[in-house]
Amino acid sequence: MKIAVYGTLKKGQVRAFALSKQKFLGEAETEPLYSLHDNGHYPMLVEGGATSVKCELYEVDDECMKVLDGIEGVAYGLYKRAKIAIQGVTDEVIGYIFCKPVDHYPNCGREWPPVKS
């Protein structure tokens, strides 16, 4: 299964260890259908925006997906697995969509952590 990650699972981030034995496919960007918000500790991707979000693509096995579901709080309704539209990719790609309101969190643009100007 292909997965897009955009936050703490990316290389160099605190949860990158979860993907260390999976196949890295490269960097990518979503179609401009999302918005990315920052709660200070991790990002929250939501549908319905107009932003192309920078991400990394991986090929992952079923065991890894179970670990990632645990990290992302799927069983608690924090995130859900969903198809993510990736520019130039026709294969199905899964990602984690945040399930709670993000109105009080700042939009962090195209990538997390936010790039400081």
Secondary structure, 3 states (H helix, E strand, C coil): CEEEECCCCCCCCCCHHHHCCCEEEEEEEECCCEEEEECCCCEEEEECCCECCEEEEEECCHHHHHHHHHHCCHHHCCEEEEECCECCCCCCEEEEEECCCCCCCCECCCCCCCCCC
